[in-house]
Amino acid sequence: MLECEYFENGPKENVSFIPQHKMRNGTVEVEIENTKMYKFRLVVDNASGEPHKSDWIEVKPPASGTKFAYDPSASCRFMSAVSKNVMYVPAPTTLRKQSETSEGNVMISWNYIGKDEATFLLEGSCSSECTDWKVIFSGKTTKYLICDKSLVTFRVKALVKDKLSAYSEVLFVQRCTFNGKKSMSCLKIEKSARPHFNEKRKPDVCSLPKIKNITSNSVVIRWQIKNLLDETNDVASPTFSQLSSPQISNSLFYELQRVDSSPLIIYSGDASEFKYEDLKPLEHIQIRARAVTIDNDGNRSEGDWSSIASCCTLSPLPLPPQNLRLQNVSSLRLRNSKLIIWNEPADGSVILEYKIYSYHHEADDNNFKGTLIEISSTPDTNYLLENIVGNNKYVFSVTAVTKAGESEKCDAVCFVSDTLLPSMPTNFDKCEVGTKNITMVWGSPASNGDSVTNYCLDVIEKTGRIEYKEGVPIEDNQLVASIILDHKTFKANIGELKPLTEYIVKLHATSREGKGGEIEKIVKTLQEPPSPPSLTLLGTTFCGLRIKINSVEEVHYYCVEQEREEGGFMKVYSGEGSSIKIKHLKEHTYYNFRVCSAFNCGQACSEYSEIYSFQTGRTAPAAIKKVPLIHEHSPTNYTIEWPAVVASPGLYKDDIVGELKYRVEMTSKFGNEKPLEGWKTIYEDTHNSFNYLLEPGFQIAGKQVRVITIRNIDGNQYYSLPSTVAYFKNCVHQPLESPKKLAGENNGTVEGVVSKISKAKADEQAKFIKNLIKGKKNNGSISFYFKKGCAYFSFPFVITVVSNSSLGINFTCLFQIICALIAFLFTMVGRFLY
């Protein structure tokens, strides 16, 4: 519906709705005043009754005394208001009280503008508050007689293809009859608006007769009573049947009149359909109908004649085809067939098609009485009848079809089929093909003729040899097997054949009359499968295995199966690759595998190999996350240290941690490496630091190191990922001052000497020496220097003092202890010498 708002220099004064049934081709004419402003929008209810509204459109009023034509399709975005995937079902409109009988029964009617056929659901309520609705009618008519006097409010909705419309407006009904008496207002309305029941009234006029099923000699005519509606007031005029009462009984019948020549009543009866027969071809007729009633007193009341309907019968039916005959077919493939031939009708009619009728029965059954039934149709004057059953009597006839209809059947012909040999078996094909066997299947012959007694299967090997007989080359094939099978058997397995060999397999059915049609297939056996391959383990992780498939033959297909925990095997790989990875396994667990192979996918596979058992590894240790630190003590002496890896037992299966070691590897920087130079191990032990002494002439510039954590369990090593690489700095080193000079410049204190040796660790080393002399607990490292010629050497060592009374020394190795003592002695000697 169209919603309209209008206002005048202020807020809106009124809202009115224009029902959709008053729209004409999507356009509504609205009378407006030039002193008011108007707004329009379109409102549509979807299938669930929810309204969809378009945007408002403001309209400036035109000149005074004019009408404004509003086009919703042009100005309102109607498609945005209604979703495309929602089927719109319009609601019934104009729900009204049409008439009321003396007993108080009310006739309710409504209009519906939908194009699709709808089912209406009429609901009624006994409450004026519009509650407690109940369905009182469900049907396709647009009116209903209400006999329940307790119902006072009504509403109706439409149902189209399982989609419901919105409800119509509610109708409140006030009855004129109360306890068998009518109110004065209703009597006045009834007297002025409708005739008395005893008043003689003409029946309604009939609709225009519809003429269908037109042939050359008959037509079918249909009509019905047409209800006249007062379009001005939208109120239906009461029909004769509505004015009937129990006291007055009327008989209604119809008359059909032909008026193309002199008027002639051709039908009179109570049915609204009549088949007009015995007409001539191409005869023109004009028909009209009317309704007639007769009351109990015998008074006849005739309605007005309807409009005249006219038609013309079709051309005359064609004559039957002539000269129907049968002809044999010479083709061996169609030996169980007959060709039916006929000539066109003698009248030269334009034939659309010919229909073939037939039936057949056992030739020995003389008591059989068949009926000709249509078996086919064709535009040609011949028809091939296939799959004729032997020893049967066939009867045929043909008709011609034109626009006027179908002709009579021509004279029938009959023949008795011979006792036939079986035709070729159907659906003959290979079912399974192996290296030394073939399985063939087939179906029954399309035409058995006499009953099939057995099937014969011949297997012939194609040797490829050619022999010449009388100068003609002939293949010298060899018959391998000839198998006789029962007539109920439709499958055969042929064994003891050669691998990779072509065979011709022939099949035919036999009966008491002899050998039937033969069919053949060429089948090639498969190649012998290769020998089973073997499996070797390439590598393991804590959750996977890498397996190598080894085969002595050139194989392009492998299938690897893994044993389940509950028993049996499952396929884990199939393809051409000879190296596979098995993932998602458990840590440190044995798994069993077997493998088979084939030369190509789809060919016969070898037998499965023996079962191979492989064990997954353990979890690798954690990697060093930080960059290793390199401390330079001299151009030939460096200390490399890194964070220790904490091995938590909960990280590994069975809480087995094992022994953790560190491996330090060194190589040249990328781009500076030498040919075939790889990572070289320079340290492998449990400590997270070590002292690296350069060999004489070794260039440390351009080198890089990395650290790998190693987990040792039961003689097996598990490696972490390498740490981030650390680079040696290419520094220029100055010769150190002599210890004597250093001591003189620093008042002969040890602190001064240490500060000159290493400014970065002066305080730490001085404190270390003091505590060492005093016997205090110390943890640390120090480098002592002495001069030999023009070179300086350093010897790092680690000293740990357990208590004040006893000095316990824990050195990394005996060599370091000796070097540390010698370095200390040389330092003391050098101090006094210089």
Buried (B, 14 or more C-beta within 10 A) or exposed (E): BBBBBBEEEEEEEEEEEBBBBEBEEEEBEBEBEEEBBBBBBBBBBBBEEEEBEBEEBEBEBEEEEEEBEBEBEEBBEBEEBBEEEBEBBBBBBBBBBBBBBBEBBBBBBBBBBBEEEBEBBBBBBBEEEEEEBEEBBEEEEBBBBBEEBEBBBBBBBBBBEEBBBBBBBBBEBEBBBEEEEBEEEBEEBBEEEBEEEEEEBBBBBBBBBBBEEBBBBBBBBBBBBBBEEEEEEEBBBBBBEBBBEEEEEBEBBBBBBBBEEEEEEEBEEEEBBBEBEEBEBEBEBBBBBBBBBBBEEEEEBEBEBBEBBEBBBBBBBBBBBBEBEBEEBEEEEBBBBBBBBBEBBEEEBEBEEBBBBBBBBEBEEEEEEEEBEEEEBBEEBEBEBEEBBBBBBBBBBBBBBBEBBBBEBBEBBEBEBBEBBBBBBEEBEBEEBBBBBBBBBBEBBBBBBBEBBEBBBBBBBBEEEEEEEEEEEEEEBEEBBEBEBEBEEBEBEBEEBEBEBBBBBBBBBBBEBEEBBEBBBEBBBBBBBBBBBBBEBEEBBBBBBBBBBEBEEEBEBBBBBBBEEEEEBEEBBBEEEBEBEBEEBEBBEEBEBBBBBBBEEEBBBBEBBEEBEBBBBBBBBBBBEEBBEBBBBBEBBBBBBBBBBEBEEEEBEEEEBBEBBBBBBBBBEEEEEEEEEEBEEBBEEEEBBBBBBBEEEEEBEEBBBBBBBBBEBEEEBBEBEBBEBBEBEEEEEEEBEBBBEBBEEBEEEBBBBBBBBBEEBBEEBBBBBEBBEEEBEBEBBBBBBBBEEEEBBBBBBBBEBEEEEEBEEEBBEEEBBEBBEBBBEBBEEBBEEE
